[in-house]
Amino acid sequence: MRTSSTFSILFWIYGARAINNQTNIYARITLNGKRVNISLKQKVDIDSWDPKRQKVKGNGKIAREMNLFLDEIKSSLVQCYRDLKTEFRVLTAQLIKARFLGEDKKVHSLLDIIEFHNEKMASKLCAKTLCHYKTSQKYVLAYVVDEYESKDRHLQDLDYAFVLGFENFLRSYQPKHYQGKIGNNAVMKHIQRLRKMVTLAYHMEWIERDPFVKFKPSLEKREREFLTDLELESIENLTPSIERLEIVKDLFVFSCYTGISYGDIMKLSPDNIVLGIDGNRWLMAIRNKTGTPFKMPLLPAVESIIEKYRKHPRIQYTGSIMPNISNQRLNSYLKEIADLCGITKNLTFHMARHTFATTVTLSNGVPIETVSKILGHTKLATTQIYARVIEKKISEDMEILRKRLI
């Protein structure tokens, strides 16, 4: 059996609370037998009120203005009812009242979504990623101050023009900690983080439209640098006279033969070394960045490095398997190692991960699916960015094909 809701609006006055014969006018919303009252903040003389018609008696100016006001209120309440039905909301008299008073939807701002994002995502994102978000948020708020002379902006006011304006602001903005302006891909990264936060607000129905619908990011493709066999060998054969350079060299080589990032190496302990299914020693841990587990057998070069530092004083103190050193110092000392080895590339610790993916694994015939698993990637596409098939591998594959075709 089909049922329909019963909806009605009634105007009435509270005669018992009249002062000097003046009393307030109320609107009563009734829906399916449930009712709520709304004070209209308007007073009327008891004697001039017509309860049957729910209007003020007479045709004078005051009566006409008051009756017009009541007609507008009724029209607004009916529109609230219709809008809520269109939105497929669970209708109640209280909800119609809240919509009429503007209390059913809070007007959220950029600061609201920033605070919500940082609070809810703190346990899901690694510290470094959250730090990147906070940098992007700082730039967004700096743009709002620069463009709108305000410390905040309502999310409902964000549109395509806002996104384009933010992009333009970033391209001309020069942070204090930078030598120059922000690069194109970094600009796209900041916009991407803003987009993720705004999308979160959209899914929570804090905004009615997505201002990024028409925006298309323009990333510049860059070749990821890695070390060749000879360059890696030159670093492995280096015997620095300074202990700090020796430690940095070993950390770098460790990453070249495991593909493990700096942050994850610093957290490795003897507990992460276990017996694998083949009876050999494996490294098993969880990536700090994504929370994805990674596991791999220890190669001889890695085994020897771990054994080398097993009784090192720093290891005894930290309980890790490799000496701890800050990422900033690590990358700084790698420049010295590059000079000592005659390597002209901009040697960074992350280059070791690229080297593992290309020179150490793919170029030696390790399937990309295996490399992806070792690197702890959740998508094969991510590995395809890291793991390029270098010229040596192409040459070897074509040589095999050439022999088969003879």
N, C-alpha and C positions, 0 to 999 in steps of 0.2 A: 504494500500500500504506500503510495507516495504522500509524503508530508511536506508542508512548507512552513517556514517560520512566520510568526505573527509579530509584526513590528508596528509600533505607534509612537507618536510624539504628543505630549500634552503640556500646555502652559497653565500654570496655576500660581496662586499667591498664598502666603502663610499669614492669614488674618490674625491669628492668635499672637503673633509677635509684632504687630503693628505699633509704631510709635508716631504719635500725632497723626494718626489715621493713614500713615505711609508704611508700606511693607514691600518686601522683596518679591520679584517675579522669578519663578523657577521653570525650568524645562524638565519634563519627566520622560525618560526613554524607557519604553517597555518592549522586551523581546522574549517571546515564548514564556510569558508569565513572570519574568524577572525584570525588575525595574531599578533605575538609578535616577537621582536628581542632579541637576546642574543649576547652580545659582548664576543668574544672568547679570548680576551686579547692577540691576536697574530697579528703581522704586516706583510705585504707582499708588495713587489714592484708592483706598478700598472701595469707596462709593462709585468710582469711575470704572471699576473692573467688571467686565461681563464674563462670568465663569462659563456660560453656555457656549459663547462664541470664542472664548479664550483670547479676547482682545480688549482694548481700552474703548470705552464708550465715546461717542461723539465724532465730529468731523473737524475739530479744531487742530491747530498746528501741532500741539503736543501729542494729541491722540494719533494723528496721521504718522508722525515720526516714530512713535513707539510701536505702532502696528506694522510699519514698514520694517523696523528692526526685528520684530518677532517673525515676520515672513522670511527675512534673510537668515535668521537662526535656524528656522525649520528647514529651509532649503539646504543649509550647510550640513545639518544633521542627516538629512536624507542622502546627501552626497557621500558623507562618511560611511554610511551603511552600504551604499552601492559600491564604493571603492573597496571596502573590506570584502564584500562578496566576490568582486572581480579578482582579488588577490587570493581567493580560496582560504581565507582565514576562518578559524573556528569562531563564529559570531557569538558575542555576548553583549548585553547592554553596557557592561563596564568597559568593554573594548571600544564600543562606539563613542562612549564618553571620553576615553583616553585619546582616541584619534581626533575628536573635536577639539580637545584641549591641547593637542600636540604633545601628549605625554607617552604615546605608544612607540614613538620612534625618537631616540636620542640623536641629535645632530653631532656626529663624530668628526674629529679633526685628525690632522697628520700626527700630532703629538699623541693622540689616543691610540692610533694603530702602531706607532713606534713603541709606545710603552707596552701594549698588548703583545706585540711580536717578540720583544726582548724578554718579556716575562715567560711567555708560553714556549718559546723556542730555546731558551737557555739550556734546557736539559737534552735537547735534540741536536743542537749544533755544537761543534767543537769550539773551543775558546777563540781560536784564530779566525774561524768563519764568522763568529759573532762579532769579533773585533772589526772585520771588514764591513759588516752591516752597520755598525755604529759610525764608521767613517762615512759611508754613503748617506746615513741619516743626517750627519753633521752637514754634509754638502747640500742636502735637500732643504734643510732649515736655513742655511746661509742663502740659498737661492730665494726662499720666501721673503727673507728680510730685504734682500737686494731688490727684488722685483715688486713686492707688494707692501714694503715697509711695515711688516707685521711679523710677529714671532711664531704665528701658527696660521693654518688655513684649513677651512672645512673641506672634508673629503668630497662632498657633493659639488664643490667648486672646481675640482680637478677635471680638466678636459684635455683634448689633444694639444691645444695651444700651450697648456702648462707643461706637458711632456717635452714638446719642442723647445720651449723656453729653458727648461732645465738642461736639456742637451747642449744648447748654445751657451748657457752659463758655465757648464763644466769645461767646454772646449776653450773658453777664454779665461777660466779661473786658474790661478797659480797658488797652490797650497804653500804654506810657509816651509814645510819639511821637504819640498820638492826642489830640484834644480831648475826644472822648467815646467811647462804646462802638462796637463793630464793627457796621456796618449789616447788614441781612438778606442782601442779595445778596453782600456780602463774606464773610459766614459761609458761604453756599452755595459760594462759590469755594474757600474753604479746605477744605471737605469734599470738593469735587470733586477737588482735587489729591491729598488723602489717598486718595480712591477710586481714582484712576488708579495710584497707587503700589501699593495693595493688590491691584488687578486684575493688575498686573504680577507680583506675588508669586504670585497664584493661577494665572496662566498658566505660571509656572515650577515649579508644583507645590510651592511652599514652604508653602502652606496648602491644606487639603482643602475648605474652603467659603468662599463669598464673604459677608462680614458685611453687605454693602450691598444684598443681594437685596431686602429689604423696605423699604429707605429710599427715599423719594421727595422730591427737592429741591423747595423752594417759593420760586421766584424771583418777585420783584415786578416787574411790567412798568413801565418808566419811559420817558417820552418823551425822546428824545435831542434836545437843544437845537441849533439852528443859527441862522445869521443870515439875515434877510430881505434882499431886494434893496436896500432903502433903508439897512439897517444896514451891509451890505457896502460900499455906495457911500460911506457916511460915513467908513468907515475908509480906503478908497482915496483919498478927497479930503483926508484929514488931512495937514497939513504940520507935524510936530512940530519944535520948535526945538532939541530934544536929539537928538544922533545915535543914542544907544542906542534911543530910541523909534522913530526912523526905520527902523532895522534890523529891530526887532521887528515893526513894521507891515508891512514888505516881506516878511519871512519868513512872516507870517500870510497875507497876500494870495497869496503864492506857493503856499502849501498850499491855499488856497481855490480856486485855479484849476488845481490838479494832483491834489488828493486825497492827496498824499504825506504820510506821517506825519513827525513831528519827527526821529526817529532815522534815517529813510531820507534826509531832506533833508540832514542833517549829513554824510552819506557820499557825496553826489553830487559828481562831478568832471566836468571837461570831456569826459572819455572816455565819460560816460553820454549825451552829446548826439550823436546820429547822424542820418544821412539816412534817412527812412522810405520806405516803398514809394511814397508820393505825391510824393517829391522834397523835402518839407519837413523841417524839423528836428524830431526826436522825442527824448523822454527815455526811455531804456531802462535798467532796473536790476533788482535782485532784492530783494524785501522782506526786511528783516532778521528780522522776527518769524516768518515762515512759510517763507522760502526760495523763495517763488513769484515768478516774473518778472512785471514790469508794464511796460507801454509805452504812450506816448500822444504825440500831436502837441503841440507847444508853442503855447499860445494867445498872442495878442499881449501880454496883460498880463504873462505869464510871461517872454516874450522881452525885454520892456523892463526887467524887474527884473534878469534875468541880465546884460544889457548894462550896466546901471547899476553893477553891482558887479564888472565884469570886471577893472578895474584897481585895485580896492580893496586897501589894504595887507594886510588880514587874508586876503584871497583869495590874494595872492601868497605868503603864508607857509604856508597850509594846503593849497593846491592844490585847494580845493573850489570850487563855483560860488556859494555863499552864505556870508556870515560865520558863524562858529561862535559859539554862545552856549549856556549850560547851559539845560536844560529848566525847571529851577526858576526861574531868573531870567526866562526867557522868559514864563512864566505870571504871574510877579509884575508884570512890566512891562505885560502885556496888561491888567491891572486899571486901570493909568493911562490906557491908550489907550481903554478902555471909558468911563472918566469923561470924557475929552476929547470923545468922540463922543456922549455922552449915552445910552450903551447900558446898560440895567439888568441884562441877563443876566450870568450868571457866565462871563465870557469866558475860555476856556482854549484852548490851541493845538489840542487835538484837535477842538474845535468847527469848525475850518477844514475838517477831513475830512468832517464831517457836512454842512457848508455846501456843499462841492463836490458831494456825493452828492444833495442835495435842491435847493437854490436854483440852483446853476450848471448841473447836468446834467439830472436827472429833470424838473424843472419847465420846462426848455426843450426837452423832447421827446426827450432822449437815451434810447434803450432801456436797460432795467435790465441786460440781458446785457452791453451795452457798458460800462456803469458798473462792473459786477462785474469785468470784465476789466481795466479801468484801475486799479481799486483793488487788484488783485492777490489777490482773494478766490478761495478754492478751492471755495466753495459759494455758490450763488445765494441761499440762505437768509440767509447772513451779510449780503449786500448789502441784503436786504429789511429788515433791522434798521436799517441805516444810512440807506438811501435811502427816505425817506417821501415819498409823493405829497402835496404841500402844497395848501392850499385854492385857491391861484391856478391850479394845474394842473387841479384838479378843475373849477373854474369854466370854464376855457378848453375842456376836453374836453366839458363839458355844453353849452357854447355852440355847438360844432361839431355836436353831436347835435341841438340844438334847431333849427338851420338846416336840417339834413337832413330833419327830420320835418315841416317846414312845407310 
